[in-house]
Amino acid sequence: MALDVPRDLLEKHDKPGPRYTSYPTVPAWTHDFGEADYREALRELAARPGDELSVYLHLPFCAKHCHYCGCNAVVSNEKGAVDDYLDRVERELAAVVDVLGPGRRVVQLHWGGGTPNYLKDHQVERALGLLRAAFAVDPRGEVSIEVDPRIGTPEQARFLRAQGFNRISLGVQDFEPAVQKAIGRLQKRDRTLELYRACREAGYEGVNLDLVYGLPEQTRDSFARTLRDIIEQGPDRVACFSYAHVPWVRPQQKLINTDNMPSGFEKFELFRLAIDLFAEAGYDWVGIDHFARRDDELAVALRERRLHRNFMGYTTRPAPHMLAFGMSGIGDVCDRFVQNDAELDGYQTAIDAGRLPVVKGHRLSDDDRLRRLAILNLMCNLELPYALTVPGFGAPADELLADGLARLRPYVDEGFVEFLPDRVRVTDLGRFFVRNLCMELDAYLDRTSGKPLFSKTI
């Protein structure tokens, strides 16, 4: 994408803002929402037996903390810790199925962490068995897992494929030794590529690689080497995440020396480099931070304006509800967001007491639902149709979101959006600032506290 992005625009708009994996975002949720509210949502879902589901399982265990990581992870060498955790997951599943009823159809199943491949083979078999006993997992659906190549092996890749996983994501972050040392994640390039090739040979429908830009010690030249290495492998998709330095949320990030960490325009240039190199190699830029081969269903969905995004990322297989299990799991059920306890002790204590481990959530209003759909359209399909509506809230977006549309108007002069007769369209330049555009539709931003909550948008 040969596009000049003025430095002054970047400096003006590079400010803290949500990533909008949900709307309203998590800081707007309340601890007044609890187990009773979640059970009410599950009862409503039980009355809609034809609705398909997505299911997320959080497996928090890791061998060690990486300095940069923003995930909810647990480092434990305690014998039996994983089995004890799966005992609680089994009880959580049983409690949900008791309300929902067994055998609901699941079209998307994802394991995240933590490090899901930290589990031993028999633990993987047990966890999958629990999920398949609770739900009817569609054999044609997406069954995906995140893998740390430092502990992954070709044998494990073949085992996971035989268990039914059909999409696998390998965490690379960066191949440069200096960067790896700076983020506390030493990872041999050759081992990662050996695992990648094993995944290809095992017959996964999709093999994805994850990168992070904006890490300490990254330079344009060093990141170019990593990018070319990745492109040479030919992954189906690549996630290129912006490093979010939020040590007030993730204390281990205080271990990172920020003196040699690219920021502002320098950081932006790393992402621009990724866009250019992936485009040259036949990849499309999808959403805000993904790249997909042009024949991949994600790229096709973008061109056809049917891309979707949920807590698990960009997808072509949206289900109207997502159930989440395990510590810190976030669900989306019948217009309610629900989050489990993010502390292992709290999660397990709640389960042991016979409670669902809900600590916060949010019930969406009609206004929330419309703004959520509008933001989803901007984040996925780079447009906001004026005729956008949600069931039961009949007036179109151009009437009900007049405040947000008015705040988007000034971005016309900056070249970020165009107001067409039937929709607002995000321009090529505006793609870099989509998070900023979404913030103009967010009715909750001004109600948050003065404490820092989000990473910067660029």
N, C-alpha and C positions, 0 to 999 in steps of 0.2 A: 504494500500500500504506500505508494509514493505521495505522502501527504505531509505538508509542513505544519507542525503544531507549534505556534509561538510560545516561547518560554514564559512570557508575561501571563498568558492564559492559564498555563499550568500552575504557576505560582499563585494566581488569583483563586483557582478552584481546588487546589490540593489541600483539602481540609478534612477533619474527621467526619466520617459518615458511615452509615450501615452498609453491609453487603446485600441486604434484602434477601436472605434465604427465607425470610418470612415477612409478612406484614399483618399486624404490627410486629415490630422487632422485639426480641426477648426483653430488653430493658423496660418495655411498656407493659409487660405481663405482671400479674399480681400474685402474691402469696395467699390472697383470699380465695383464689381458685384452688380447690383441693380434690381429694379422692371422690367426694360425693358428686362433684361436677363432672369428673371423668366418667364415673359410673352412669350418670345421666346420659352422657354422649354415647357411651357404649350401648345403652338400652335403645337409643334412637337408631344407632347403626344396626342393631339386631332386628329392628323393624323394617330394614331395607336390605333384604337378603340378596338382592341382585347386584348390589354395589361391589365392585372389585376393590381389592386392598393392595397396598404396598406395606412391607414389613421391614423394619430395621432392627438389627441386633447389635448392641454395643458390647464389645469385648475389650475391656480397658487395659489388659495386662501388657507390659513391655519389659524387656530385659534391663533397660535404663532410660532415663529421661534425656531427650535431645534438647539442647538449649533453646532452640527456636520454636519448639512445638507449641501449638495452641489447642491441642486436643485434651480431652479428659482422660488421662492415663494413670495407671497404677503400676509402680515398680514393686514387685513382691517376690521374694525367694522362699516364701513360706510354703512348705509342702502341703498340697491339698487345697491351695487358695483358689485355683481355677475350678476344681470340682465343687468346692463350697459355693462358688459364684454360680455355677450352672445349676446347683440345687435350688438357689433362689430364683434363677430365671425360669426353671421348671414350674415353681409355685406361682410366679407372676403370670406365666402363660396360662396356667390352670385357672387363675382368678379371672383373667380377661375372657377366656373361652366360656367360663361358667355363665357370664353375662351375655356374651355374644352368640354363643352356640358354636359347635364344632364344624369344621369342614368349609369355612369361608374361603372363597377363591382368592389366591394371592398371585398377582401378575408380576410383581417386582419384589425380590428379596435381596437385602444387602447387609453384609457384615462389615462394620467399621470399628475403629478403635482409637487409641491403643494400637495393638498389633494382633489382628485376628489370627495370623499364622503362628503366633506364640503357642497356640493350643497344640497338644499332641494329637496324633491321628484318631485315637479312640475318643478324645474329647470333641473333635470335629464331628465324628459320627454321632456322638450323643446329642450334641446341640442341633444338628440337622434333623435327627430323629424326633426330637422334641417339637421342632417347628412343623415337621411334616405330619406329626400326630395331631397337632392343633389346627392346621390349615391344609387346604387343598392347594398345594403349590403347583401352578400351571407348568407343565413340562415344556411349554413353548415360551414361558416367561423369562425374565432376566433374573439370573441368580449370580450375584457379584460379590467379590471379596477384595479387601485391601491387603497388600502383602508387603512386608519389609524384606527386601532382598538380602539383607545381612544375615538373616536366619533362615531364609528360604532355600530350598534345594530343588534340583530337577525332579527328584523322586516325590517331593511334596507337591510340586506343580501337577504332576501326573495324578497323584492321589486326589487332590482337590477337584480336578476335572472329572475323575471317575465318580466322585461323590455328587456331581451334578452342577458344580459351578461352571458357568459358561462365559463369564466376563471377569477379568482379573486386572487389578491396577497395581503397578509396582512403584513404590516410592523411591524416586531418584534424588530429587531436590537439586543436586549439582554434582558433577563428576570431579571438580577441581579439589585436590587434597587440601589446599589452603582454606577453601571455603568450608570443607567438611570439618577440618580441625576447629575452625572458628565457631561452628554451630554444634560441636560435640556429637558429630555423627560420622564416624569414619566408615567408609563404605567402598569396597574395592570395585572399580569399574568392571573388571573382567568377570567377577562373580555375578554382578547385576546383569550383564549381557548374556552370560551363560544361562541364567534363570529365564531371561526374556526368550531366548531361543527355545528353551525347554517348553515354555508356555505355548509358543507357536506350534511346536511339534505335537503337543498334547491335544491340539484341536479346539482351543477356546474360540468362541465366536468373536470375542473382542479382547485385545491385549492393549491396555492403556498404560501410559507412563506419566508420572506426576513430577513437575518441576516447581521450584520456588525462586522468584526473582526479588532482588532487594536485600539479599543476604550479605553479611560482612565479608569482605575480601573479594566480592564479585566485581569484575570489570567487564567492559564491553568485549575485550578480546577473550577473556576466560569463559564468559558465558557463551560466546559464539562457538567455542570449542565444544562445550556441552551440548548446545543446540544441534550442531552438525553431527555429533555422535548419535544423538537421539534420532534425528531425521534419517540417518543412514540405516537405522534398524527398521524403519517403516511401521511404527505403531499405528493402530487404528485411530486412537485419540490421544491427545496430550493435554493435561491440565497444567496451566502455567500460572500458579497462584502468586499474588502479591504478598510478600512477607508482611505480616501485621505485627508490629512491635508494640505490644501492650503489656509491659511488665507489671502494671498495676492489676492486671487480670491473671497473667501467667508469671508468677515470681521467678521461675527458672530462666526467663528471658533476661533477668538482671545479670546473668553470667555472660551475656553477649557484649563484646566491646563495640560500641557504636561509632568509634572514631573512624573506622574504615568501612562503614556501612553506607552504600549509595542511598541517596534520598533525593526527593524533588525531581529536577530535570534529569539528573544522572540516572536515577532509578527508572524513570519513564523511558529513557533511551534503551534500556535493557529490554523492556517489553516491546518497544518499537522494533528492535532487532529481531525478536522472536516472531512478530507478525510478518516481517519481510522475508525471513528465511523459511518460515512455514509456507507462506504463499508461493514462493519460488518452487517449493517441493510438492505442490499440489494439495495443500491443506487449506481449508476454510477456517476463518476466525469465527467461532461460535460463542454467542453470549458475550460475557465480559472477560473470560479467562480460559476458554477452551479452544482447542484446535482439533479438527477432524478431517480425515481424508475425504475428498469430495464425493466419493461413492459411499461413505459411511452414512447410516441412517440418521445420525445427528445432523450432519451437514445438509442432507436432503430435507429433513424436517425444518431447518432454518429457512431454506429457500422456499418451502411451501407454507411458511408462517404457521407451523403447528408444533413448534418447540415448546417444551414445558420445563419447569424448574421446581424442585422441592428440596427438602433438607439433605437429600442424598446427591444433589447436583442436577445437571441438565439431563433431560430424558425425553424419549419419544413415546414412553409408555405410561402416561399419567393415570393414576388411580385416584378416585375422589377422596380417599382416606388413607392415612398412613398410621400404622400402629408401631410403636417403638418399645423395645424391651431392653432391660439392663440399666445399669447406672448411667445417669445423665441423658437417657434416651428422650427424644422429642417427638411427639406424635401430633397428628393433625386429623381430628375426627369430628365430623358433623359440625363444622364451623367452630371448633374449639381447638386451641393449641394447648398441649399438656407436656410438662417436663418432669422427668423423674429426678430424684435426688442425685446430685452430681458427686456426692461423697460416697465412697464404698461402704463405710460404716453405716451411714444414714440409710442408704439403699437397703442393705441387708437387714438392718434393725426393723425397718418398716415391713419387709416381707416376713420376717420372723414373728412379727406381731399380728400377722394376718391382714395387713393393709396393702393397698396399692401404693407404691412409693412416690406419689405425686407431691411436688413441693411448690409448683407455681403453674400458672396457665393464663389463658385469656379466652373469653367468649366473644366472637366477632359480632359486631353490630352490622346493620345493613351498610352503613357508610364504610366500615372496615372492609367488608366484602368487595365493594366496588373499587375502593382504592387499592386493595390487594390485587385485583384483576388488572387494574390499570398499570400498576408497577410491574406485574408479571409480564404484561405485554411489552413494556419498554425493555425489561431485562432480557427477554427471550426473542421477541420478534421485531424490536426496534421501532415500534409504532404504537400509537394510542388512538384507536378508532373512536370517533365521537359517539357512535351508536352503541358502544359497549354497555351492556346491562348485566345485572345478576338477577336470578329468579326471585320474585317477590319484592323487587325493588325497581319498579318498571322504568323510571325516567332514565334517559341516556346520560352518558358520562359528561357530555358537553354542558348539561344543565346542572348535574349534581356535583361535578368537580370544577365548577367555574373558578373557584379560588385557586386551585392548583394550575389550571390552564392559564390563568392570568399571570401566575408567577413564572410560567414557562415562556411567556411572550418575549421577555428581554433576551432570551437565548437565541432568538432569531437573528438579532444583530451580531451575535458572536459566531454565528454559523453552525450552531449545535443542532437546531431543529428547523423544520419547515412546517408551517400551518397550511395543510392542503384542504380542499373542500370537504373531505370526509374523515380526515385523521391528522394527527401530528406525526410527522416522520422524523426519526433521528438520522442526521446526516453522517457521512463517514467521519468527519471531525467530531461530531457529537458522541460517537461510540466510545471515545476515550473518557467521556464525562457522564456516562449513563447513571452512575450512582448519584451524582449531583442532581441530575434531572429528576430522578425518583424522589429525592429529598424534598422537592417542591410539592409533591403530592402527599407527603407524610404529615398527617394531622397530629402526630405525637411528639415530634422533635422538640418543639418549644416547651413541652411539659416535663422533659427529663431534667435531672439535677445538673448542677454545674460541674460535677466530676467528669473526668474523661471517660468515655464509654466505647468509642470506636477508633479503629485505625483510620489512616488517611485514605482518601478516595483514589488517588493516583498512584 
